[in-house]
């Protein structure tokens, strides 16, 4: 198996998402997630509405193991890509 030029680092920062100095920001997205919640609104704004458009088309539902990649275009964000990971219903989180 070929080796990577560097080992990927996975961390759970305590900084706000916009300040995270990462290549890819991975975030759980629940089935009952609404674009009116504080963090959800911030992600949608950072992606120039890509999440809202994808939800309207049925591409993002929060189903378990669903993946949605998009660019972060807001200049004030450090990360350039966002990955939403479907986490199912929030009530199922344990």
C-alpha positions in Angstrom: 0.0 0.0 0.0 1.4 3.4 -0.9 2.2 5.7 2.0 0.9 9.2 2.4 3.3 12.1 2.2 2.2 13.0 5.7 -0.1 11.4 8.3 -3.5 13.1 8.4 -4.3 14.7 11.7 -7.8 14.4 13.2 -8.7 16.6 16.1 -11.7 18.0 17.9 -10.9 21.7 18.4 -12.6 23.9 20.9 -12.3 26.9 18.7 -15.3 28.2 16.7 -15.7 26.4 13.4 -14.7 29.5 11.4 -11.4 29.7 13.2 -10.4 26.1 12.8 -7.2 25.9 10.8 -7.9 22.6 9.0 -8.1 21.4 5.4 -11.5 19.8 5.9 -14.1 20.6 8.5 -16.2 17.5 9.2 -19.5 18.1 11.0 -22.4 15.8 12.1 -25.7 16.7 10.5 -28.9 15.4 12.1 -32.2 14.5 10.4 -34.0 17.2 12.4 -31.3 19.8 11.8 -32.8 23.1 10.7 -31.2 26.0 8.9 -32.6 28.3 11.5 -30.2 27.0 14.3 -27.2 29.2 15.0 -24.4 26.9 13.8 -26.5 25.6 10.9 -27.0 29.2 9.7 -23.3 29.9 9.9 -22.4 26.8 7.8 -25.0 27.8 5.2 -23.7 31.3 5.0 -20.1 30.1 4.8 -21.0 27.9 1.9 -22.9 30.7 0.1 -26.2 28.8 0.6 -25.0 25.5 -0.8 -26.5 23.6 2.2 -29.9 25.2 1.8 -30.0 24.5 -1.9 -28.9 20.9 -1.4 -31.6 20.4 1.3 -34.2 21.8 -1.1 -33.1 19.3 -3.7 -33.1 16.4 -1.2 -29.3 15.9 -1.3 -28.9 16.6 2.4 -31.3 15.0 4.8 -29.1 13.9 7.7 -29.7 10.2 7.2 -27.1 8.1 8.9 -23.8 7.8 7.0 -25.0 10.3 4.3 -22.1 12.5 3.1 -22.2 15.9 1.6 -19.0 17.8 0.6 -19.0 21.5 -0.4 -16.6 24.4 -0.5 -16.4 27.1 2.2 -16.3 30.4 0.3 -16.5 32.9 3.2 -13.2 34.7 3.5 -13.2 34.8 7.3 -13.3 31.0 7.5 -9.9 29.1 7.8 -11.1 25.8 6.3 -11.8 25.6 2.6 -14.0 22.4 2.5 -16.9 21.2 4.6 -18.1 17.7 5.0 -21.5 17.1 6.5 -21.9 13.6 7.9 -25.4 12.3 8.3 -26.0 11.3 12.0 -29.6 10.2 11.9 -32.1 11.6 14.3 -30.7 13.6 17.2 -32.8 11.6 19.6 -30.8 8.5 18.5 -27.5 10.0 19.6 -26.0 8.1 22.6 
